Amino acid sequence: MESQNVQKAKGNKKSFVGIVTSDKMDKTIVVSIATKKMDSLYKKYVSRTKKCKAHDEKNEAHEGDTVRIVECAPISKDKHWYLDKIIERAK
């Protein structure tokens, strides 16, 4: 069972679609990934948000952009994702 914003990239690598919440670091962006999960007790859908740090080699993504990130080998302590594509620019 895969969420709607989780897709399989090349090979067995996972990819997520999310919104850039921070681009203040050099070559790094923070992406918020929102999913909906059914609560087992109340049987209601609850929004869950996960933040991932992704490698942005050219510093081309900015705050508010919708992007796709793909998993990779660890780049640093917290970075295990890289920017694959900017889907939509912030307005």
HELIX and SHEET records of a PDB file:
SHEET    1   A 6 VAL A   6  LYS A   8  0                                        
SHEET    2   A 6 LYS A  14  SER A  22 -1                                        
SHEET    3   A 6 THR A  28  MET A  38 -1                                        
SHEET    4   A 6 TYR A  45  HIS A  55 -1                                        
SHEET    5   A 6 LYS A  79  GLU A  88  1                                        
SHEET    6   A 6 THR A  66  GLU A  71 -1                                        
END                                                                             
